Amino acid sequence: MMDLKEFRANAHRLADWMADYLETLEQRRVSPETRPGDVRGALPATPPAEAEPFDRVMADFERVVLPGMTHWDHPNFYAYFPGDHSPASILAEMLTAAMGAQCMSWNTSPAATETEQAMMEWLRQMVGLPDTFTGVLQDTASSATLVAMLEARERATNFRFAKEGAAAPGADKLVVYGSREAHSSIDKAVRLAGLGEGRLRKLPTDERFSLRVDELAEAMRSDRNEGMIPCAVVATVGTTSSTGVDDVAAIAKLCREHGAWLHVDAAYAGSTAILPELRPHFRGWEEADSIVFNPHKWLFAQFDCSAYFVKDPGHLIATCGANPEYLKWSADDQVANFRDWGIPLGRRFRALKLWFVIRDFGVEGLRKVLREHIRLAGVVRELVEEHPDFEVLAPSPFGLVCFRYRPARMAADDPKVDELNRELLARVNASGKALLTHTTLKGKYAIRWSIGSLQVQERHVRATWELVQRSV
Amino acid sequence: MMDLKEFRANAHRLADWMADYLETLEQRRVSPETRPGDVRGALPATPPAEAEPFDRVMADFERVVLPGMTHWDHPNFYAYFPGDHSPASILAEMLTAAMGAQCMSWNTSPAATETEQAMMEWLRQMVGLPDTFTGVLQDTASSATLVAMLEARERATNFRFAKEGAAAPGADKLVVYGSREAHSSIDKAVRLAGLGEGRLRKLPTDERFSLRVDELAEAMRSDRNEGMIPCAVVATVGTTSSTGVDDVAAIAKLCREHGAWLHVDAAYAGSTAILPELRPHFRGWEEADSIVFNPHKWLFAQFDCSAYFVKDPGHLIATCGANPEYLKWSADDQVANFRDWGIPLGRRFRALKLWFVIRDFGVEGLRKVLREHIRLAGVVRELVEEHPDFEVLAPSPFGLVCFRYRPARMAADDPKVDELNRELLARVNASGKALLTHTTLKGKYAIRWSIGSLQVQERHVRATWELVQRSV
């Protein structure tokens, strides 16, 4: 094992490696040419019995691992949604790693708990939520959404589902609603929470990919008439396929009427609520019971860092809490023990990177970067719209543009268009010069161009557009 | 926002900070003197509008955060179970942070997925599990145990619980078993999975804090006779309170008889299965359906890094998988997409630190450290046993000794003994020179002395023993 003197030298070596990596990102392929099995095949099948020098480990890292990585902060990473980091976030992670603190309870690291409280308060103010909300960090929006569904389940059954399971009165009557564009994590959460996939109503969307509120009203009424219990509605601000925006205010009204839990999934778009000009998209989210958005997506505090806000922390704790003797502490009644605010017991010190990032950018600095990304998405949109052989397939209120190639000679419903676009995307990505992903929108294959890297500039976008045109 | 030139300089500064931190750990208090609210009160109530220089951020970190941290790798950290890190692990986390990759699917970072596959294979061999097991990393044992309970639920109901919820046939008949010493995460998992707390049978243990197999046999038989369905048994190797060891082989036999899922919770002790001389404690775990142990506890790959092994990955994927259009990739049928092997969608590159740690120590090096920790636990045990006013309260097969102060003049059942120990522990911890925690064992207040820091030496243990004696 290396000693601390060697550690110091290696840490300096990696400090340079990190800076070099960020400085040279643009020169790399965005995604690797790796074929399935390449990396595993290059790693020994058995662990080494004896210690190996760090030089050899690092050389193998550069030879085997690095060429097999997708570079999420490459300026031409336009895939999925951004998974951002930033210099300040990386520095915070260095400190987090060095301290190695396990932050499950207040007393296992008081400063971690209280920094998290302070950062959730900062975030709450930044996105303009009222002080009726209290926040906690989760690893991912998927986990937060599962927690929300569990909270909804327990509110609807007065904690009898948790106590009695399927035998609880009403347990077999609970229904959850969301749009067909809602994220797959909703389906997964409903399944894992034991509500039953068949009890998730995925309702149609309008031409802007927003949940049709009339359909929701009708579904809730009809379920209610049949003796079912509308348990929860998931409203999405910024759906994954196309960043559609549900009418949260109208949905909130229906939730109040039926006593259903309102969970707002703003995993991607939530960060943009720091921009006053985009706040209208979030109208009504202050009526929610729970809200999730991911600073790790578009607020430069790297994965994992998902912000979960609730109106009633007591209900959250009653749903997720546990208090065995070996975790008790004398000051438990005066502090927050975040182990009781989610699924895992152990917790990393995630708030540190938020603190570093918000101070390194300043709120105005964060706004500036987000506005530039949104401006660049506007550039993409214009380029696509101006070209006779390409078309935009959805509104683009944030940083994502969904489009496809459709030569003027081909009809909108020609099934060959999908195939052309599948091939186009494969060629663009195979070049290693950009990475985009796809979805289907109203049955049409759509290419998703998502802007979010801290390093992206207009020249990258324009060069990628040239690449796309060349690749048809 | 700092530019990359500033980032490089700051990264070097933090490289020194990290090395200084590790070198001076021993000079710090183990746990802080922080009172509830101290840290939060020292942080501004609102976020800064403008960017702040990193010097100021770092100064605040050292002034506000650092004095409020518990130092988990302090040589005199004897609390809970270890939450270890090591130089190689920290270096790996630096690279992970710099790349910021999101490793949900094979194609979002092929090398991350395949390194994880290779490391789970190394771990499997290291702990002596047969190749009928396949592993995946989870964040915590709590999450892994929840996944295990969900897998059990779905096997028992042929996936109808997931599909139909509480209305599924048999959904209200499922029973889960574990000992009274089983971890609180079992209770939590049973509750969250919708099985119902009332359906968890926490059975008595023997004088060694092992699940009484006769009681389990009787409970399963009796439930079966009453039309209930024995769904899962959680066997623990190394319970949290006292590191009790259940007879996994005998429990496995009962599970086979009743078709129940066998989950082995070896969160803490699992790492010791790399020691051939401790393998007898794990006899029968190869019969399990699922096993969890935490390299982040006692294998120097820092939190979060929890190893979950299953016999049937197909069943795991059927329980936790989701495959929406926007995540599909051309090579999906040839690769592992670990997003489908647990609860969260997004995933950090956790395998890198395992790779670095195993190579930096070598398997023999890891064995050496674990053996030294276990030897030191033996020293503690001897010191306690030799003292007329102290007594050991449980066997100590691994690195934990449970003991209490009981002056020779006081009877074993004198209720004042608990109070004396509560005060003793408070004095020891308030000194800042060591940190221990407590539990209750068979109704008695017990102090837990858990050995696990990479920096702990016999002199630390002996000095802490002096401190304990002085603090009565």
Interface residues (C-beta under 8 A of the other chain):
Chain A: M1 M2 D3 L4 E6 F7 R8 N10 A11 H12 L14 A15 D16 W17 M18 A19 Y21 L22 E23 S31 P32 T34 P36 G37 D38 V39 R40 L43 P44 A45 T46 P47 P48 A49 E50 A51 E52 F54 R56 V57 F61 V64 V65 L66 P67 G68 M69 T70 H71 W72 D73 A79 Y80 G83 D84 H85 S86 P87 A88 S89 I90 L91 E93 M94 L95 T96 A97 A98 M99 G100 A101 Q102 W106 N107 T108 S109 P110 A111 A112 E114 T115 Q117 A118 E121 W122 Q125 M126 D139 T140 A141 S142 S143 L146 L150 R153 F161 A162 K163 E164 G165 A166 A167 A168 A171 D172 L174 H183 S184 S185 D187 K188 R191 L192 A193 G194 L195 G196 E197 G198 R199 T240 S241 H296 Q302 F303 D304 C320 A322 N323 P324 E325 Y326 L327 K328 S330 A331 Q334 V335 I343 P344 L345 G346 R348 L352 W355 F356 I358 R359 D360 F361 G362 V363 E364 G365 V369 A426 T437 H438 T439 T440 R448
Chain B: M1 M2 D3 L4 E6 F7 R8 N10 A11 H12 L14 A15 D16 W17 M18 A19 Y21 L22 E23 S31 P32 T34 P36 G37 D38 V39 R40 L43 P44 A45 T46 P47 P48 A49 E50 A51 E52 F54 R56 V57 F61 V64 V65 L66 P67 G68 M69 T70 H71 W72 D73 A79 Y80 G83 D84 H85 S86 P87 A88 S89 I90 L91 E93 M94 L95 T96 A97 A98 M99 G100 A101 Q102 W106 N107 T108 S109 P110 A111 A112 E114 T115 Q117 A118 E121 W122 Q125 M126 D139 T140 A141 S142 S143 L146 L150 R153 F161 A162 K163 E164 G165 A166 A167 A168 A171 D172 L174 H183 S184 S185 D187 K188 R191 L192 A193 G194 L195 G196 E197 G198 R199 T240 S241 H296 Q302 F303 D304 C320 A322 N323 P324 E325 Y326 L327 S330 A331 Q334 V335 I343 P344 L345 G346 R348 L352 W355 F356 I358 R359 D360 F361 G362 V363 E364 G365 V369 A426 T437 H438 T439 T440 R448
